[in-house]
Amino acid sequence: MAVIGLIGLIASPLAELLIAKLLPRVGPMPGRGARITTAAITGALSGAFALRFGADPALPAFLLFVILGVQLARIDISLHLLPNPLVLLLLTGCLFLLLGAAFSGEQWSSLARALGGAAILFATYLILALISPAGMGMGDVKLAAPIGLYLGYLGWSQLLYGGLLGFILNGVIALLVVRRTRVERPSEVPHGPSMLASAVGIALFFG
């Protein structure tokens, strides 16, 4: 667990460096405080997933989710942006690693359920975005696909509760922001971090 946590701690600044170089739209490297915070969160979550999943062949897929998910949350909080290349990397990387887990002895039904979860959550977010474009961004819609993939891999119940928890958590945060800052547009609170945090919580405690 400690070794995996250390890997996550090291992977975080490396990911930030690559993002700054390859995605100029995101901007330069974050400040020192942000780098320390994201590294600490990534390391702690990596260790927690290692403790939760042990030697499960699917562990690398969830470590990728932690490393990229923390970066996506950081970017969404600071810029209200979920870069397409990062979301696509999370989706394709997860597919590749979960496929490897299936070849390593995992049930192929879990992979099929993961694909179904990605389609269901993506379609749900897309419908909501079309109904209320002011309350849901297309970045959130795209992020729903890899999150649905991970939650679907764990089970249908995890997909359901993870999806619902994301909306509940975002609603609570938006309410707190409105009460504290008196802003009139709670929809400007980024939804991506709530989606990611809910998926992490479901995976760790109900995976």
N, C-alpha and C positions, 0 to 999 in steps of 0.2 A: 504493500500500500504506500509506504513512504517513497519508494522508488518511483512509482507511478505519479505520486504527487509532485515529486521533484521534476519529472518530465513535463508535467503540466506547467510548473513554475517557469521552466526554461522555454517552453514552447510559446508562452504568451508574448514575451518581447520579440521573439522571432516572427511571430505572426504579425505583430504591429509594424515591424520593419518592412516586411513584404507588402503589407497593405499600403503603407506610405509610398513605397516605390512603384507598385504596380497599379494603384488606384489613386491617381493624383486628385480626383474629384473629392476624395475623402479628406484630403489635406495632409499635412506633415505628421510626424510622430506626435502622439499626445504628450501632455506635460508629465513631469516626473510623478506627481501624485496619482494621476490616472494610470500610469504604467505600473506603479506599485500595487494599486488597488486591483487592477485586472489580473496581474500576475498572482496575487494572493488568492483571489477568487478562483482562478483557473486551477491553481495548485491544490487548493482545498477540495474543490469539486472533483478533480481527477482522482485524488486519494479516496474520496467518498465513493465514487463509482467503482474503483478497484476493490474496495471493501465489500460493496454491495454485490458485484457480479463475479468476483474472484477470477478464476481461470476460464470463464465463459468465452467462447470464440467471438461473441458479439461485443466484447469489451472495447476493442479498438474503434468500433463505430460510435460508441457512446463517448469515448474520449475525444473523437473528432467533433462530436456535437458540443462538448464542453468548450474546447479550444475556440472553435469558430463562433459558437453561440455567445460566449462572453464578449467577443469582439463585435459581433452584430449588435448586441445590447448597448455596448459602449457607444458605437457610432450612431445608433438610433436615438439615444438619449441626448447626445451632443448636437447632432445634425438633423434629426428627424428623417433619417435616410437608411434604407436597407439595400446596400449595393447588390445589384443583380449578380455580378460574378461571385460574390461570397455566398449568396443564397444558392446559386447553381452548384458551387463547389460543395456546399454542405449536402445538397441533395444527391449529386452524383457520387460523392465520396461515401456517403452512407450506403447507397445502393451497392457499390463495389465491395465495401467491407461486410455488409450483411450477406451478400452473395458468397463471399469467402467463408463466412460463418456457416452458411448452409452446406457448403461442400465439406466443411470440417465436422459435420455430424449433426448440425442443428436441423430441426424439422423444417422442411420446405414450406409447410403450411404457414409458419410464422412469417416467412418472406412474402408469401402471397397475401397474407393479412396486412403486412406492412404496405404493400402496393395499394391495396384497397383503402387503407387508412389515409394514405397520401391523397388519393383521388377524392375521398369523401370530405376531408377537411378543406382541401383546396376548393372544391365545389361549394361548400358551405360559405367560406369566406368570400368567394366570388359573388355569390348571390347577395350576400349582405352588402358588399361594396356596390353592387349595381342598384340595390334598393336605397342605400344611404351613402352615396359617395363622399359626403362631408365627414362621415364618421369612420370610414375605413379606407386606408390607402392601398394601392395596388402592391406596394412592397409587402404589406401584411398578408395580402392574398398569396403572393409567391412564397413567403416564408411558411405559410400553412402547409405547403406540400412536404418539405422535409420534416416538419414537426409531426405531421400526420404519419409519415413513414416510420419515425421512431416510436410514436405512441401505438400505432397499429401493430408494430412488431411485438410489443409487450402484451397486447390483448385488446379486445373490443371495449372492455370496461375502461381500460386506461385511456383509450382514444376518446371515449365519451367524457369522462371526468376531466381529462387534461384539456380538452377543448372548452368545456364549460368553465373550468377554473381560470383559464386565460381571460375570459370576458369578465368574470367576477373580480379578479385581481385588478384588472385595468380599470374597472368601474370604481373600485375602492380608492385606487391611487388618484384617479381623476377627481373624485369628490374631495379628497384631502388637498389636492392642489388648488381646487376652486376655493375652498374655505380658507386656505392659507394666503393665496396670492390675489384672490378676488378677480381672477380672470373670468371672462365671459364665454370662453370657448374651450371647454374641457376636452374637446375632440383633438386639440393640439397636443395632448399628452401622448407620447409614443406608445403604441400598442405592442410593438415587437418584444420589448423586455418582459412584459407580462406573459406573453405567449411562451417565451423561452423559459422563464422562471417556473411557470406552471408545468411545463414538460419535464424539467429537471426534477421538480418535487415529486411528480407522479412516478417518474422512473426510479427515483431513489427509495421512496417509501412504499410504493405499490407496484413495483416492477415485477 
